[in-house]
Amino acid sequence: MFSRRTLKLSRGSEAYFIDTLSSYFNFSIRLVDCKLSWGKKYSNGSWDGLIGLLIDKKVDIGIGGTFVDYDRSKAVSFLYPQTTTSITFVTAAPYRILSSQHLIFQPFPTFVWLSFLTTLFICFVFDHIQRKFNSNKQNLFWISFVQLFHQDSFRKLTVPLNLSCYLIFWNFGSFILTLVYAGCLYSLIAAPSYSKTIDTIFQLFVELKSGDIILTSFNNSKYLDYFRDLFGNVTMDIDRYWKPVQYTFDGFNLVNDSSNTGSSYVYLGQRETLRYGLSDFGEKYLYLPEETDSSLFMEIVGIPVRPGFPYYDVFNRAQRSLFFNGLMHHWTEKCYDKFDYKKIENEIASTYEPKAFTLDQLNIFFMVYNQCIIISTIVFIMEIIIRLTFGLHRIQ
């Protein structure tokens, strides 16, 4: 790739390849800006962009990660393919969820709470049944409910053998339940959960259909075809789901600013290009899913040359040799070296990061404390009402 301001080769395996050949074969380089247009074929058979410049012999060789397809291979010649890449997407990084209003209910899913309430109801029914057939006046339901909060108010009571067996199993179950609940609650406070991520093409398709996100990519026919293949016939609502950009980093900035603008964007492009943007912005701002289920399809990337290029065989042999020796892959990875200092800075910062609770975590502690006080007050009022209703000085 080259810099548009200075028109000098800056990074990428193709830039190193051209620079190596120019040094070995002793030729000079003059760069021509094709304005990020790789080439579109019109109905009359003509081409624009990079492919058009090659056909018109205004340039000899093209760089910039050109996809090899049938129409382009018929129009121009390609050197030995340097790599294969997948067309995938990048989204905004997941953000921390620090909601404290319902945190006290989050350690268990809904079906666990329903099962717990069902168990208490069965205990209440069982208590009424056993009190009809037994002479003891002990309120088994209230004893079971209070022991959930580890209250030891009934140590001196004389309990029949059959009820003692019940209370032993009940205490054991409540001990496990409260222990798991406390562990999950402390984990949620110490390590808050994150928003969901889009990891597969199917999830991307669902989000697009729902209208929750907007897809963005280069403003050329190739990326528009990707979008149509993914989403189907959407010619009527194309502006609603797809927003073209002129430059790659414009798409990255749209994705990065999703949380500020209120619109969620997903940028579609080559995985290597997205990796470069991820290295530049950082994993704190951009999220690139794993390649397994997030790739639309694979593409072959090659270097096109003009028809009748006299040094095609020499360049092609050099390209094959450099590819099989691993230099093309080495040059591709080398462009990420400039971002290594960011990783080192993050590691140093995390080493000396203070371990004290953050303000958000202290706020969650305070909210949970208030909720527990409210629950305790409600239980206390229930106990007073039961005492006054049954005329008991002590609930048995």
ZAMARGU-4260 file (C-alpha; in steps of 0.2 Angstrom, whole numbers, plus 5000, padded with zeros to 4 digits):
<rodrens>
0) 5000/5000/5000 | 5006/5018/4997 | 5002/5034/5006 | 4990/5045/4996 | 4998/5062/5002
5) 5016/5057/4997 | 5013/5043/4984 | 5026/5033/4992 | 5026/5014/4996 | 5022/5013/5015
10) 5017/4995/5020 | 5011/4978/5014 | 5019/4963/5006 | 5016/4970/4988 | 5026/4986/4993
15) 5040/4975/4999 | 5039/4964/4984 | 5040/4979/4972 | 5054/4987/4982 | 5064/4971/4981
20) 5062/4969/4963 | 5067/4987/4959 | 5083/4984/4969 | 5087/4967/4961 | 5083/4972/4943
25) 5088/4990/4945 | 5072/4999/4939 | 5064/5015/4945 | 5046/5016/4951 | 5033/5030/4947
30) 5016/5028/4957 | 5000/5032/4949 | 4985/5035/4960 | 4969/5025/4954 | 4959/5034/4968
35) 4955/5017/4977 | 4945/5011/4962 | 4951/4993/4958 | 4940/4992/4943 | 4922/4990/4937
40) 4917/4982/4921 | 4903/4991/4911 | 4890/4984/4899 | 4900/4989/4884 | 4915/4979/4890
45) 4926/4994/4896 | 4934/4995/4913 | 4938/5010/4925 | 4950/5011/4940 | 4965/5000/4941
50) 4960/4987/4928 | 4956/5001/4916 | 4973/5009/4918 | 4981/4992/4915 | 4971/4989/4900
55) 4975/5006/4893 | 4993/5003/4897 | 4995/5018/4907 | 5002/5008/4921 | 5012/4992/4920
60) 5008/4984/4937 | 4995/4986/4950 | 4996/4984/4969 | 4984/4986/4983 | 4976/4969/4986
65) 4967/4966/4970 | 4955/4951/4970 | 4956/4939/4956 | 4940/4935/4947 | 4935/4928/4930
70) 4932/4945/4922 | 4948/4953/4928 | 4958/4938/4924 | 4951/4939/4906 | 4955/4957/4905
75) 4973/4957/4912 | 4986/4945/4918 | 4990/4941/4936 | 5006/4935/4944 | 5006/4920/4955
80) 4993/4923/4969 | 5001/4929/4985 | 4988/4925/4997 | 4970/4920/5000 | 4960/4930/5011
85) 4942/4930/5019 | 4929/4943/5017 | 4923/4946/5035 | 4917/4960/5046 | 4923/4971/5061
90) 4911/4978/5075 | 4913/4989/5090 | 4921/4981/5105 | 4909/4975/5118 | 4906/4986/5132
95) 4904/4983/5151 | 4887/4981/5158 | 4886/4989/5175 | 4867/4989/5179 | 4864/4987/5198
100) 4845/4989/5198 | 4842/4970/5196 | 4859/4963/5201 | 4852/4954/5216 | 4842/4943/5204
105) 4855/4940/5191 | 4865/4926/5199 | 4852/4914/5195 | 4842/4912/5179 | 4823/4914/5179
110) 4819/4895/5179 | 4830/4893/5195 | 4820/4907/5204 | 4803/4899/5198 | 4809/4882/5205
115) 4814/4890/5222 | 4797/4898/5223 | 4788/4882/5219 | 4798/4873/5232 | 4793/4886/5245
120) 4775/4884/5240 | 4776/4865/5242 | 4784/4867/5259 | 4769/4879/5264 | 4757/4866/5258
125) 4766/4852/5267 | 4767/4862/5283 | 4748/4864/5283 | 4745/4846/5280 | 4757/4839/5293
130) 4749/4851/5306 | 4732/4844/5303 | 4738/4826/5307 | 4751/4830/5320 | 4748/4838/5337
135) 4763/4849/5337 | 4761/4868/5333 | 4777/4871/5325 | 4777/4882/5310 | 4788/4872/5298
140) 4786/4884/5284 | 4792/4899/5294 | 4806/4889/5301 | 4812/4883/5283 | 4810/4901/5277
145) 4820/4909/5291 | 4834/4896/5290 | 4837/4901/5272 | 4844/4917/5279 | 4855/4907/5291
150) 4845/4913/5307 | 4848/4901/5321 | 4832/4905/5331 | 4826/4887/5334 | 4840/4878/5341
155) 4832/4874/5357 | 4816/4868/5350 | 4811/4850/5352 | 4807/4843/5334 | 4800/4826/5330
160) 4811/4814/5321 | 4802/4815/5305 | 4803/4834/5304 | 4821/4833/5310 | 4826/4823/5294
165) 4817/4836/5284 | 4826/4850/5292 | 4843/4841/5290 | 4840/4840/5271 | 4833/4857/5270
170) 4848/4865/5279 | 4860/4856/5267 | 4850/4862/5252 | 4849/4879/5258 | 4868/4880/5262
175) 4872/4874/5244 | 4859/4887/5237 | 4866/4902/5247 | 4884/4897/5244 | 4882/4897/5225
180) 4871/4912/5225 | 4884/4922/5235 | 4898/4916/5224 | 4889/4921/5208 | 4884/4938/5216
185) 4902/4942/5221 | 4908/4937/5203 | 4896/4949/5195 | 4901/4963/5206 | 4920/4960/5204
190) 4919/4956/5185 | 4904/4964/5177 | 4897/4956/5161 | 4899/4963/5143 | 4887/4966/5129
195) 4884/4953/5116 | 4895/4951/5101 | 4892/4947/5083 | 4903/4931/5080 | 4895/4923/5065
200) 4888/4927/5048 | 4871/4920/5054 | 4871/4933/5068 | 4876/4947/5057 | 4861/4942/5045
205) 4849/4942/5059 | 4855/4959/5066 | 4854/4966/5048 | 4836/4960/5045 | 4831/4967/5062
210) 4838/4984/5057 | 4848/4986/5072 | 4865/4989/5063 | 4871/4997/5047 | 4883/4988/5035
215) 4897/4999/5028 | 4911/4996/5016 | 4920/5003/5001 | 4909/5012/4988 | 4912/5000/4974
220) 4903/4987/4965 | 4912/4972/4972 | 4908/4976/4990 | 4890/4980/4985 | 4889/4962/4977
225) 4895/4955/4993 | 4881/4964/5002 | 4868/4958/4990 | 4874/4940/4991 | 4873/4941/5010
230) 4856/4950/5012 | 4847/4945/4996 | 4837/4957/4985 | 4836/4973/4995 | 4837/4985/4980
235) 4822/4995/4988 | 4830/4998/5005 | 4848/4998/5000 | 4852/5015/5008 | 4844/5009/5025
240) 4856/4994/5027 | 4872/4999/5018 | 4882/5015/5019 | 4897/5016/5008 | 4914/5025/5013
245) 4928/5032/5002 | 4942/5026/5013 | 4945/5011/5025 | 4948/5022/5040 | 4932/5031/5038
250) 4923/5014/5040 | 4934/5011/5056 | 4929/5027/5063 | 4911/5024/5060 | 4912/5008/5069
255) 4922/5016/5083 | 4910/5030/5085 | 4894/5019/5086 | 4892/5021/5105 | 4893/5040/5103
260) 4882/5042/5087 | 4868/5030/5093 | 4870/5020/5076 | 4878/5003/5076 | 4890/5000/5061
265) 4898/4985/5055 | 4913/4987/5042 | 4915/4973/5029 | 4932/4970/5021 | 4947/4959/5019
270) 4953/4951/5035 | 4970/4957/5034 | 4964/4975/5032 | 4953/4973/5047 | 4967/4966/5057
275) 4977/4981/5053 | 4963/4992/5059 | 4961/4982/5074 | 4980/4984/5078 | 4979/5002/5075
280) 4963/5006/5085 | 4965/4992/5098 | 4954/4978/5105 | 4946/4991/5117 | 4937/4999/5102
285) 4936/4986/5088 | 4931/4968/5088 | 4936/4956/5075 | 4927/4938/5077 | 4936/4922/5074
290) 4938/4916/5056 | 4929/4900/5058 | 4911/4906/5056 | 4913/4924/5052 | 4919/4923/5034
295) 4907/4926/5020 | 4919/4917/5008 | 4937/4917/5002 | 4945/4927/4989 | 4962/4925/4980
300) 4973/4941/4980 | 4985/4944/4966 | 4996/4957/4958 | 4989/4962/4941 | 5000/4967/4926
305) 4995/4975/4909 | 4992/4964/4894 | 5008/4960/4885 | 5019/4965/4900 | 5037/4960/4893
310) 5044/4955/4910 | 5029/4944/4916 | 5038/4928/4916 | 5053/4935/4926 | 5041/4944/4939
315) 5030/4928/4940 | 5045/4917/4944 | 5051/4929/4957 | 5034/4930/4965 | 5033/4911/4966
320) 5050/4910/4974 | 5046/4923/4987 | 5029/4915/4991 | 5036/4898/4994 | 5050/4904/5004
325) 5038/4913/5016 | 5044/4930/5012 | 5027/4936/5006 | 5019/4930/5023 | 5033/4938/5033
330) 5031/4955/5024 | 5012/4954/5027 | 5015/4951/5046 | 5028/4965/5047 | 5016/4979/5044
335) 5009/4975/5061 | 5026/4978/5070 | 5023/4996/5071 | 5009/4993/5084 | 5019/4982/5096
340) 5023/4996/5107 | 5004/4998/5111 | 5004/4980/5117 | 5019/4984/5128 | 5012/4999/5135
345) 4996/4990/5139 | 5005/4976/5148 | 5015/4989/5158 | 4999/4998/5163 | 4990/4982/5168
350) 5005/4977/5179 | 5004/4993/5190 | 4985/4994/5189 | 4978/4997/5207 | 4968/4983/5214
355) 4956/4994/5224 | 4937/4993/5219 | 4932/5005/5206 | 4918/5018/5209 | 4906/5008/5199
360) 4909/4992/5209 | 4907/5002/5225 | 4890/5009/5219 | 4885/4991/5215 | 4889/4986/5233
365) 4879/5000/5240 | 4864/4996/5229 | 4865/4978/5234 | 4866/4983/5252 | 4850/4994/5251
370) 4841/4980/5242 | 4846/4967/5256 | 4840/4980/5269 | 4823/4981/5260 | 4821/4963/5260
375) 4826/4961/5278 | 4813/4974/5283 | 4800/4965/5273 | 4804/4949/5282 | 4803/4958/5299
380) 4786/4965/5295 | 4780/4948/5290 | 4786/4940/5306 | 4777/4954/5316 | 4761/4951/5306
385) 4761/4932/5309 | 4764/4935/5328 | 4750/4947/5330 | 4739/4936/5319 | 4742/4920/5328
390) 4744/4928/5345 | 4761/4920/5347 | 4775/4928/5357 | 4787/4916/5348 | 4784/4908/5331
395) 4785/4889/5333
</rodrens>
